Amino acid sequence: PFGKDTTCFSTLDASGSTSQAGNILEAMEMGTNVLLVDEDTCATNFMIRDDKMVQLVAPDKEPITPFVRKVRSMYEEHGISSILVIGGSGDYFDVADTVVMMDCYKCLDV
């Protein structure tokens, strides 16, 4: 990012969002066809960027592309499905094929 040399980049240098992106790339290189993602253990700025943050930090100053902007193309171009457990962001509804909700320990197709 930003023209920095990454040939000697290591996890000691990585933020949570960079680590998460790296993990997904490693899974893709291993040939995965599904990603299981729990929002509670994810870096927020990796998962989403709301309009206020886009206004504050211009896209050309932000090296991280939120997963919400890549999840659909990962399926369409690479055949990688994603199953996300999310309780704090409805941004993924627009790119989801199916949304299920837990209600009183029952799974509902909403």
Stockholm file with secondary structure:
# STOCKHOLM 1.0

chainA/1-110         PFGKDTTCFSTLDASGSTSQAGNILEAMEMGTNVLLVDEDTCATNFMIRDDKMVQLVAPDKEPITPFVRKVRSMYEEHGISSILVIGGSGDYFDVADTVVMMDCYKCLDV
#=GR chainA/1-110 SS CTTCCCTTCCGGGCCHHHHHHHHHHHHHHTTCSEEEEEGGGSCHHHHCCCHHHHHHSCGGGCCCCCGGGTHHHHHHHHCCEEEEECSSCCGGGGGCSCCEEEETTEEEEC
#=GC SS_cons         CTTCCCTTCCGGGCCHHHHHHHHHHHHHHTTCSEEEEEGGGSCHHHHCCCHHHHHHSCGGGCCCCCGGGTHHHHHHHHCCEEEEECSSCCGGGGGCSCCEEEETTEEEEC
//
